[in-house]
Amino acid sequence: MSIYTFMFMDAAGVSAMLEFDDCADDQAARRRALDLLASAPHRGGVEFWVEGGQPMRVTATDLSASS
C-alpha cells in the first residue's frame, strides 16, 4: 500500500488538497479518484499521485466511460 494524494481540479487548474488515501496501486488510486469525482461531478476532475510519482488525472469523460 502507498499513500496517494488526491485533489479536485477546476477550470483554472488544481484546487485545494482533498485527501490522502492508502491504495494498493495506480489502478486502485484511479478507482478512488473516480469515486471522488462521482461525489462531486461539477468539478473538472481529480488529480492524484503517489509521493515522488508523476501526477495522473481523471475527468468527467473518464467518469462517463466507467459507468
FENSUL-V149960 format. One record per residue. N is the residue number from 0. RES is the residue in one letter. D_FIRST is the distance of its C-alpha to the first C-alpha in Angstrom with 2 decimals. Layout:
BEGIN
n->(N N)
res->(RES RES)
d_first->(D_FIRST D_FIRST)
END
This chain:
BEGIN
n->(0 1 2 3 4 5 6 7 8 9 10 11 12 13 14 15 16 17 18 19 20 21 22 23 24 25 26 27 28 29 30 31 32 33 34 35 36 37 38 39 40 41 42 43 44 45 46 47 48 49 50 51 52 53 54 55 56 57 58 59 60 61 62 63 64 65 66)
res->(M S I Y T F M F M D A A G V S A M L E F D D C A D D Q A A R R R A L D L L A S A P H R G G V E F W V E G G Q P M R V T A T D L S A S S)
d_first->(0.00 3.78 6.92 9.38 13.05 15.31 19.10 22.04 24.50 28.22 31.30 31.47 27.90 24.80 25.45 24.06 20.41 19.12 15.81 12.36 9.53 5.85 5.30 4.36 6.99 10.26 12.00 9.95 10.36 13.96 14.57 13.59 15.93 18.57 18.45 18.99 21.77 23.34 23.73 25.62 27.22 29.75 27.19 27.20 23.54 20.05 18.68 14.98 13.14 10.30 12.02 14.60 14.30 17.07 17.47 17.42 19.62 20.56 24.12 26.54 27.44 23.94 24.06 27.47 26.42 23.58 26.08)
END
